[in-house]
Amino acid sequence: MKGSEFERRVRKIARSRNLACQFVADKGKGSHGRLYLGNEFTTLKDRKKEIGRDLLAKMCADLKIDPHDL
């Protein structure tokens, strides 16, 4: 899964749970940024590159969502 696809799926979860979701590019270096879901956040690396399985699991844990919901 690419970073942009992860962001798109998190936004879909946010709509279904009625939570705010936003990406802030200023909160990261280079192509990194911070993705907020409600009060939780995680760092999203380059949105054009693939996200590894372990990183995906960590990002889902940061946002308190189940990876299988994606």
C-alpha positions in Angstrom: 0.0 0.0 0.0 1.3 3.4 -0.9 1.2 6.4 1.5 -1.5 8.2 -0.6 -3.7 5.0 -0.5 -3.2 4.8 3.3 -4.2 8.4 3.7 -7.3 7.9 1.5 -8.4 4.9 3.5 -7.9 6.6 6.8 -10.0 9.5 5.6 -12.8 7.0 4.7 -12.6 5.6 8.3 -12.7 9.1 9.6 -15.9 9.9 7.7 -17.5 6.6 8.9 -16.6 7.4 12.5 -17.4 11.1 12.2 -13.8 12.1 13.2 -11.6 14.9 11.9 -8.8 13.9 9.6 -6.0 16.1 8.1 -2.5 15.9 6.7 0.0 18.6 7.8 3.1 18.7 5.7 4.7 21.3 7.9 5.2 18.8 10.7 7.7 16.7 8.9 11.0 16.8 7.1 11.2 16.5 3.3 8.3 14.4 2.0 7.2 13.4 5.5 4.2 14.9 7.2 1.8 14.3 10.1 -1.6 12.6 9.7 -4.1 13.4 12.3 -7.2 11.2 13.0 -9.3 12.8 15.8 -6.8 13.4 18.7 -4.4 10.7 17.5 -1.5 11.2 15.0 1.2 9.4 13.1 4.0 10.4 10.8 3.3 9.6 7.1 6.4 9.1 4.9 6.5 9.9 1.2 2.9 9.4 -0.2 4.3 8.1 -3.5 6.2 5.2 -2.0 5.2 1.8 -0.6 4.7 1.4 3.1 6.1 -1.8 4.6 4.0 -4.2 6.6 5.6 -3.4 10.0 5.5 0.3 9.4 1.8 0.0 8.4 1.1 -1.9 11.7 2.8 0.8 13.7 1.0 3.7 12.0 -2.3 1.9 12.6 -1.4 1.4 16.2 -0.6 5.1 16.5 -4.0 6.0 15.1 -5.7 3.3 17.2 -7.3 1.6 14.2 -7.2 -2.0 13.2 -5.1 -2.7 10.1 -7.8 -5.0 8.8 -10.2 -2.1 8.7 -8.1 -0.6 5.9 
